[in-house]
Amino acid sequence: MKVPALILVFANVLHFGLAFSPVVLLSKRVPTSVKVKRDQEVVDEKNIAPPTTTQRNEDGTWIEESVNNSPEGVGRRNLLINVATAGLLATTGVASWELYKMEVYTPSGFVRLPTTQFIAALGDPSATSGTSALDWGLWRADPGPRGVFLSKYQTDLAQRDNVAPMGWKFDSNDWWIEEHGIIMESPSFPVSPGRYLVTGGREVTTGLTINSDGSWKLDDNAVLGDVTHLPCRSARYQPTSEQASSPVNANPRDFPVKPGAIMPSIPGTQKQDYAVLFLIGKAA
């Protein structure tokens, strides 16, 4: 579960770099000439053979003749360059807007949190409100980097009395896995009632109200799917019989899970998929 801020920051820098570079400069042909220096201490002109497709200019430079400098050729190159530049500006403009909504935009009545927190939510992705918030959990720190890969379950959990290297306790009767096959610490239940600023790291950043009875509602007619971070997948696994089931029963080939897909089942357990919301602010 990583916020894709670095990608958006790169796109943002590229966008402003292009925006402040005159497009007309990109549309002009840059001469591909080679200046022959006359200073004998630097280079001996006599030892330089001119390229086969060039001719000598009056100022002592070699210029190519193979480039199509007809009005049609220049116009075609200019069109292609300007179309490509416009496409880059449009693409990076969208990325910049998403970066702004994710990292900067703060509606009235909210303050930003120092670091992103994560809500594990249940509900209809097309719903703008619901009654299931008592079953929502909260990670105050990104659980992915603090987790344990399935391949290291025995050495990093089972042989350590179920205490992960990062200090959290693994519950063999109630455990969580994320999309890369990383065993995570359980979130805290429930999410406290209040007003929150949430996003899925895409177009929508909006307010979320959670009430003490478990009812919830999003602002601006947003739906739960709008504020779900699709690449983040998470599921809760609980053994279904007296015979204990553990992450050892998971199939490593089921991971990573594609964005938006459901998490794989694990033999001997019941599974509950959760949506992941980025919690980036609270009521002021």
N, C-alpha and C positions, 0 to 999 in steps of 0.2 A: 504494500500500500504506500506508494510514493506519489507526492504531488508533482505533476509534470511541469514544474515551474521553470527548470533550466531550458527545456525545449522552447517554451513560450518566451523566455528572456532572449534566447538567441534569435527567435523570429522577430521580436520587438526591435532588437538592435539592427537587424537586417532591414526592417521596414523603415526605420528612421534614417538609416544610412542611404537607402535608395531615395527616400522622400526628399532629402536635402541635396541630392546630386542632380544637377540639371539633366533631364532626359535627353536634351538636344545634344549633349556631349556624347551620349551613347550612340546616337544615330549618325555621327560623323565617322568617316573612314579614317583609321589611324594609319598613316603611311608606314609601309613595311620596308623602309630604307635602311641601309647600313652606312653610317658615316665613316669614311676612310680618313683616319687621322694622319696629318702630314708630318707630325713631329717624329723624326727618325728614332728618338729615344724611346718612343712608345710603341710604334709599329712601323714596319717597312712596307710601304704601299706596294712596292714592286712584287712582294711575295704573296699578295692577296689576289686570288683569281676571282673575277666577277662571276656571280651566279649566271647560269646559262639563260635564265629568263629575265635578265635585267639589262638596263642600258645606263650609260654614264650621263649624269646630269651636269649642268654647267657649274654647280657649286661643289663638285667633287663627290657627290653621293651616288650610290647605286639604287635605282628604283625598279620595282617589279612591273613588268608589262602584262602579266598573266591575269591580273585582277580586272573584272568587268566593271569599268568605270562609265559605262553608258548610262544615260538617265534612267533607263528601265532597270539596270542592275543595281544602281545606287538606291533607287526608290524601293526595290524589292528588299534589299538589306535593311533599309531604314524601317520599313513596315514590320519585318520580322523582329527586329530589335525592340521597337516600341511596343509591339504586342506582348513580347516576352516580359518587358519591363512592367507593363500594366498588369499582367498576370501576377508577377511577384508582389507588386504593391497591393493588389487586391487580397492575395493570400495572406501576406504578412499583416495587412490591416485587420483582417478577421482575427488573426492570432493575437494582435495587440489589444483588440477589444476584449477578447477572452481573458488575456492577462490582466487587463485593467479591472474587469469584473471580479476576477479571482483574488487579486492581490491588493487592490486599492479601493474599489467601490464599497462604500459603507452607507446604507440608507440612514435617514434620520431616525434617531432613537436607539441606535446600536453603537457599540464600541468593538473594535477588533481585538481578538485574543492574541497573545504573544506568539503562540504556535497553534497549528491546526490540530483539532481533536476530531474524533471519528464516532459517528452514531451508527449502531447496528439496528436497522429498522425493519419492521414487518408491515405489510400493507399492499393494497392494490396499486401498481405503478401508475394507473390512470386516475387515482383518487386525489382530490385536493384536500381532503380531511378524512378522519377516521377515529377509531376508538381503541387502537391497539398499542398505544404508547407505553402502557405499563410493562409490555414485553420488549421494549427497546432498551438496548444497552449502550454504554459509552466507554470508549477508549480515550483516555486523556493524553496518551502518547501513541505514536504509530506502532502498532503491535507487530508489524512485519519484521523490521530490523531486530526486534527483541525476541523473535521466535526461534524455533528449532526446525530444521528441515526433517522431513519424514525419514530420510536415510540416516539421520543421526539420533533417532528416537532412543535407541538402546543406550548409546554412550552418553548423550546429553540430558536424558530424562530418566529412563528406567534405572540406570546404574548410579544415579545421583539422588535417589529417594524422591524422584519426580520434581526436583527443584532445577529449573532451567539455569543456564549460565548467567542470565540477566536477573535472576533472583525471584522470578514468579513461580508459583506452585501449579503443577499440572494436576488436574482432577480427572482420574481415570473413568469417572462416571459422567463426565460432562466436559467435552473438549471441543476446540475450534480449529479449523484449518482454513487457510486462505488460498488464493488462486495459484500460487507457485508451489503448493505442497509444503507450506510452512505451518507448523503447529503453533498456534497463538495462545497467549494468555486470554482468559475470559474477560469480557467487558464487565463493567459495573452495572447492576440493575437496581431500580429502573433509572431512566434519565429524569433528573429533577424537573418539576414543573417550572415553566418560565418562558421567556421570549428569547429565541436564538436566531442567528444569521447562518444560513446553510447554503451550500452549493454542491453541484456535481462536477465542478471544474469545467463546465461548458458555458452555455449562453446565460443560464438562469442563476442569479444569486438573490435570495429572498428571505423574508422572515418566516419563522416557524413558531407557533404557539403550542405549548404542551401544558395541559391542565392536570390537576391532581387526580381526576377520575380516569385518566388515561386517554382522554380525547385529544386530538391534535388537528391543526389546521395550518395550511400554507398561505402566505399572502400572494397578492397579484394573480390569483387564479392559477398559480403554478400547481403542477401535479407531482406526486412522489417521484415519478420517473425523471422529471426535469432536474431534480437535485440529487439523483443517484449517480455516483461515480462508477460508470460501467466497467472499467478495467478492474476495479476492486471487487473480488468475489469472496464471500465468506459463508461458512456453514457451521452449524452446531451439531455435534454428534453425541448421541447417548446410547449406551448398550441396551439391547432389547430383551436380554435373557440373563439368567443367573451366571451363565458362562461369560466371563469378561471378554470384551472386545477392546482392541487397542489400535493405535495408528499403524501397527505392524500389518494389520489386515488391509490397509490401503494399497491400491495399485499405483506405483509411481508413474506408470505410463498414462495415467489419467490427467497428469499435470504437465505443463500449466493449463489452466482453464481459459478459454477464449472470453474476451470481454462480452458481457451480457448473457453468457451461457450459465446453466445451472451447475452447481458443484456435484462431483461424482458421489455415488453411494458407496458405503463401506460395509462389507458383510458383518452382520451381528449388531448393527446400529440403526437407529432411526435418525434421519437427517432433517434439518430445517435450514433452508437458505435464508440469508439476510441481505438486504440492500445496505450499501455503505454510503453515508452522507458525510460530506466535509462540514464540520462545525467550525466556523471562522470568527464568530462574534456573538456577543450577548447583549441583552438590553442595557442601555446606559443607566 
